[in-house]
Amino acid sequence: MAHAFIKILLLITIFSITSTHKSDAQFEDWCIADEQTPDDELRRVMVWASENGADCSKIEANQPCFQPNTIKDHASVAFNSYFQRMKAKGATCYFNSAAFVTDLDPSHGSCKFETQG
């Protein structure tokens, strides 16, 4: 009986360890532009993010995140860059309601979105 109890206890311990210690990839999140936000607002907030810590070099012409060349796509890169670089300092993915957090990696083709995990 004690042997069976130890086996059950061991299985419960192993299950609880594997269910609470997920890989880092399962905890990644990205900040992307909300499709419903008007382009002029996205543009305004994207400029703010670029001036306050976001790396927007990837959305310049001939760079990996230039295409698709839309305000929404460029804003997503800028918002995410700012969010990833500044969240340890308390930054959020709010951007005046122009963005939201997702756990689905928005990277596409050669455009790889930053993540701090």
VEXDREN-2710 file (C-alpha; in Angstrom, 1 decimal):
% VEXDREN-2710
k/r/px/py/pz
1/MET/0.0/0.0/0.0
2/ALA/2.8/2.4/0.9
3/HIS/4.5/1.6/-2.5
4/ALA/1.3/2.5/-4.4
5/PHE/0.9/5.7/-2.4
6/ILE/4.5/6.7/-3.3
7/LYS/3.9/6.0/-7.0
8/ILE/0.8/8.2/-6.9
9/LEU/2.6/10.9/-5.1
10/LEU/5.4/10.8/-7.6
11/LEU/3.0/11.0/-10.5
12/ILE/1.2/14.0/-9.0
13/THR/4.5/15.7/-8.4
14/ILE/5.7/15.1/-12.0
15/PHE/2.4/16.3/-13.4
16/SER/2.4/19.5/-11.3
17/ILE/6.0/20.3/-12.3
18/THR/5.4/19.9/-16.0
19/SER/2.1/21.8/-16.0
20/THR/3.5/24.8/-14.1
21/HIS/6.9/25.0/-15.8
22/LYS/6.1/25.7/-19.4
23/SER/8.7/26.6/-22.0
24/ASP/9.6/30.2/-22.5
25/ALA/7.9/30.3/-25.9
26/GLN/4.5/29.7/-24.2
27/PHE/4.9/33.0/-22.2
28/GLU/5.8/35.2/-25.1
29/ASP/3.5/38.0/-26.1
30/TRP/3.5/40.7/-28.7
31/CYS/1.8/44.1/-29.0
32/ILE/0.0/44.8/-32.3
33/ALA/-2.1/47.6/-33.7
34/ASP/-5.9/47.3/-33.5
35/GLU/-7.4/47.1/-37.0
36/GLN/-10.3/49.2/-35.9
37/THR/-8.1/52.2/-35.0
38/PRO/-8.2/54.9/-37.7
39/ASP/-4.9/55.3/-39.7
40/ASP/-4.4/58.9/-38.6
41/GLU/-4.4/57.8/-34.9
42/LEU/-2.2/54.8/-35.6
43/ARG/0.3/57.2/-37.4
44/ARG/0.2/59.7/-34.5
45/VAL/0.9/57.0/-31.9
46/MET/3.5/55.2/-34.1
47/VAL/5.5/58.5/-34.3
48/TRP/5.3/58.8/-30.5
49/ALA/6.5/55.2/-30.0
50/SER/9.3/55.8/-32.5
51/GLU/10.4/58.9/-30.6
52/ASN/10.2/57.2/-27.2
53/GLY/12.2/54.0/-27.6
54/ALA/10.9/51.9/-30.4
55/ASP/13.3/50.7/-33.1
56/CYS/11.5/51.6/-36.3
57/SER/14.4/50.8/-38.7
58/LYS/12.7/47.5/-39.8
59/ILE/9.8/49.4/-41.3
60/GLU/12.0/51.7/-43.5
61/ALA/12.0/51.0/-47.3
62/ASN/13.9/47.9/-48.3
63/GLN/14.0/46.6/-44.7
64/PRO/12.4/43.3/-43.6
65/CYS/9.2/44.7/-42.2
66/PHE/8.5/47.4/-44.8
67/GLN/6.0/45.1/-46.6
68/PRO/3.2/45.1/-46.4
69/ASN/3.4/48.8/-46.6
70/THR/0.4/49.8/-44.5
71/ILE/0.0/52.0/-41.5
72/LYS/-1.5/49.1/-39.5
73/ASP/1.5/46.8/-40.2
74/HIS/4.1/49.5/-39.6
75/ALA/2.4/50.6/-36.4
76/SER/2.4/46.9/-35.1
77/VAL/6.1/46.7/-35.6
78/ALA/6.7/50.1/-33.8
79/PHE/4.2/49.3/-31.0
80/ASN/5.7/45.9/-30.4
81/SER/9.3/47.2/-30.4
82/TYR/8.4/49.9/-27.8
83/PHE/6.4/47.4/-25.7
84/GLN/9.2/44.8/-25.7
85/ARG/12.0/47.3/-25.0
86/MET/10.1/49.2/-22.3
87/LYS/7.8/46.7/-20.5
88/ALA/10.4/46.0/-17.9
89/LYS/10.2/49.7/-17.0
90/GLY/6.4/49.4/-16.7
91/ALA/5.3/50.2/-20.2
92/THR/2.0/48.7/-21.5
93/CYS/0.5/47.9/-24.9
94/TYR/-2.2/50.5/-24.6
95/PHE/-1.2/53.3/-27.0
96/ASN/-4.4/55.2/-26.4
97/SER/-6.5/52.1/-27.2
98/ALA/-4.7/51.7/-30.5
99/ALA/-3.1/48.3/-29.7
100/PHE/-3.5/45.1/-27.8
101/VAL/-1.4/42.1/-26.6
102/THR/-1.5/38.8/-28.4
103/ASP/0.1/35.5/-27.8
104/LEU/0.2/34.7/-31.5
105/ASP/3.5/35.6/-33.1
106/PRO/2.7/38.3/-35.8
107/SER/6.1/37.7/-37.6
108/HIS/5.8/37.0/-41.3
109/GLY/8.4/36.2/-44.0
110/SER/11.6/38.0/-43.1
111/CYS/9.9/40.3/-40.7
112/LYS/10.6/38.9/-37.2
113/PHE/8.9/40.7/-34.3
114/GLU/10.9/41.3/-31.2
115/THR/10.1/39.5/-28.0
116/GLN/11.6/39.5/-24.5
117/GLY/9.8/36.3/-23.5
END
